[in-house]
């Protein structure tokens, strides 16, 4: 069985042409993280596109916390800045997954980070 940070566990096996930065780096326990996410050279997205942000405990395949951010559709690139996401107080060791998806193409992109405090 795959680990959540594989992204393949969720059948997300697309080439990543995205860039993610965040501050503070490394994040501080319990302090919101400011994410910047950009991706380009997409096929035109459909009418329902969203960015999923999930937090996974060690070895978990279901997130213990998640956020879904609805995005503009019918575009070929995204440049999202200052997405403030609260860090979980659930654990001092977790994986954060950002996954871009829409209703026609399914999962388009996936990026993960492992954090330990």
N, C-alpha and C positions, 0 to 999 in steps of 0.2 A: 504494500500500500504506500502511496506517495505521501510526502509531507506537504503541509499547506503552502509552504514557500516554493514548492515546485511549480505551481500554477497548472501543471499538467494534470493534477488531481481533479481539476475542474474543466478538463479538456480545453485549456487555453494554451495553444501551441503555435501562436503566431509570432513572426519575427517582431521584435520590439524596436520601434523607431520613435520611442518616446523619451522624454527627459523629465526627471523628478528631482527637485531639490526641496529641502525643508530646513527650517530654523525653529528652535535652536538645534544645533547639530554637535554633539548628540542631544536628543531630547531629554528634558528633565521630567522626572516622575510626577505625574499629575498636572503638568503645565501644558496648555494647548500648543499644538505644533502648527506652524504655518507652512502649508505645502504650495509649491508651484509645479504645475503639470503642463507639459506641452507635447503635442504629437502632430505630425504632419504626414502628407502623402497618403491620406486615407481614401478609400472609395467613399463616395458620398454617403453619409450616414442617413438612416431612415427617420421616420417621424417620432421615434421615441428613443432617445439616447441618454444614458446615465453613466456616472462615475460611481463605482462602488468602492467604499473604504471599509475594510474589515480588519478586525483584530483577533488573532488566533493565539491560544495558549500553546505551550510546547506539545507537539504531536497531535494537536486537535485538528479535525477536519471541518468543524463547524465554528464560525466566529462567535466569540462571547460578547462582542459588541460590533455594530456596523452602522454605517451611514450611507444613504443613497442620495446623490446630488443630480437632479435633473438638468440636462444640458440642452443647448440649442441644437436643433437637428438640421439636416441637409447641408452639412459643411464638410470640408475635406481636411480641416486642421483645427486644433484647439490650442489656446494659450491661456491657461487658467492661473491666476496669481492670487496669493493671499487667501487660500482656502484654510480657514482655521478649524482644526479638528481637535477636540479634547482627547488627551491621552487617557487611557483607562487606568483606573485605580485597582483593577482586578488582579494584576500580576506584575511582578518586576521583571518578567521575561516573556516576551511575546513577539509575534510576527505581524507586521502591518502589510496588507495587500491593497493596492489600488488596481482596479480592473475597469476598463472601459467596455461598455456593451450597448447594443441596440437591439430592437425587436426583429430586425431582418437578418443582420450579420451575426448575431449572438455576441460572444466575447470577442473583442477586437484586440485588446492589449492588456497586459498584466505586468505589474512591477511589485516586488516585495522587498521588505527590509526587516531584519531581525534586530530587536532592541533588548538590551539587558541593563538593569539599573542596579 
